[in-house]
Amino acid sequence: MKITKQRLQQIIQEEINSHKASQLNESIDVEDVRYVEELAQSLRNVYEEYVAGLQPDLKTPQTRDGVPVTGENAHEEAKEMILGTIGEVIDTFEGGNTGLNEDDDVNEQ
């Protein structure tokens, strides 16, 4: 059987990709997966509470800064708040901190 150079390169690339994928899978353990799942559920809970706070009673129209609260703008505001908070936490990593701790603000003052 004759294999072309192009087919050999394809086989090698597939093997490299397969190896990389297996290395990635081995580096993620069950605890990491559970932690990510818990984090995702926590984010969902925060999101749902935030949106519910913006729309406490659907029978009573709510406004925010003079704009009627709808499902769409409540979603966008919740997303903006969550992503902004996550961004603040990630920004603390650069300074060597391990995360956002509200007590740190009190201690610095």
C-alpha positions in Angstrom: 0.0 0.0 0.0 1.3 3.4 -0.9 0.8 6.4 1.3 1.2 9.9 -0.1 3.2 12.5 1.7 0.0 14.6 2.2 -1.8 11.6 3.8 1.2 10.9 6.1 1.2 14.5 7.2 -2.6 14.2 7.9 -2.1 11.0 9.9 0.7 12.6 12.0 -1.4 15.7 12.6 -4.3 13.6 13.8 -2.1 11.7 16.2 -0.6 14.9 17.5 -4.1 16.4 18.0 -5.2 13.1 19.7 -2.2 13.2 22.0 -2.8 16.9 22.9 -6.5 16.1 23.7 -5.6 13.2 25.9 -3.1 15.4 27.8 -5.7 18.0 28.4 -8.2 15.5 29.6 -5.7 14.0 32.0 -4.9 17.4 33.4 -8.5 18.0 34.5 -9.5 16.0 37.5 -12.9 15.2 38.9 -12.6 17.8 41.7 -11.9 20.6 39.1 -14.9 19.6 37.2 -17.1 19.6 40.3 -15.7 23.0 41.3 -16.6 24.4 37.9 -20.1 22.9 38.1 -20.6 24.4 41.5 -19.3 27.8 40.3 -21.7 27.7 37.3 -24.6 26.9 39.7 -23.5 29.8 42.0 -23.4 32.2 39.0 -26.9 31.0 38.0 -28.2 31.6 41.5 -26.7 35.1 41.6 -28.1 35.8 38.1 -31.6 34.6 39.1 -31.6 36.6 42.3 -30.4 39.8 40.6 -33.0 39.5 37.8 -35.7 38.8 40.3 -34.7 41.9 42.3 -35.1 44.0 39.2 -38.5 42.5 38.5 -40.0 41.8 41.9 -43.6 41.7 40.6 -44.4 41.3 36.9 -47.9 42.7 37.6 -46.3 46.0 38.7 -44.2 47.6 36.0 -40.7 48.4 37.2 -38.4 51.1 36.0 -34.6 51.5 36.3 -33.2 55.0 35.6 -36.5 55.9 34.0 -36.4 52.9 31.6 -39.0 50.1 31.9 -37.4 46.9 33.1 -37.9 44.1 30.7 -36.6 40.6 30.6 -33.9 41.6 28.1 -32.5 44.6 29.9 -32.7 42.8 33.3 -30.7 40.0 31.7 -28.1 42.5 30.3 -27.8 44.3 33.6 -27.3 41.1 35.5 -24.8 39.9 33.0 -22.9 43.2 33.1 -22.8 43.1 37.0 -21.6 39.5 37.1 -18.9 39.9 34.4 -17.8 43.1 36.0 -17.4 41.5 39.3 -15.5 38.5 37.8 -13.3 41.0 35.9 -12.5 42.8 39.2 -11.5 39.5 40.8 -9.3 38.5 37.9 -7.6 42.0 38.0 -6.5 41.3 41.6 -4.6 38.2 40.4 -2.1 40.5 38.7 -1.2 42.1 42.0 -0.6 38.7 43.6 -3.9 38.6 45.5 -5.9 35.4 45.5 -9.3 37.1 45.0 -11.7 39.8 46.0 -12.1 40.1 49.7 -14.4 42.9 51.0 -12.6 42.8 54.3 -9.4 44.0 52.6 -11.1 47.3 51.7 -12.1 47.9 55.3 -8.6 47.0 56.6 -6.9 49.4 54.1 -8.9 52.4 55.2 
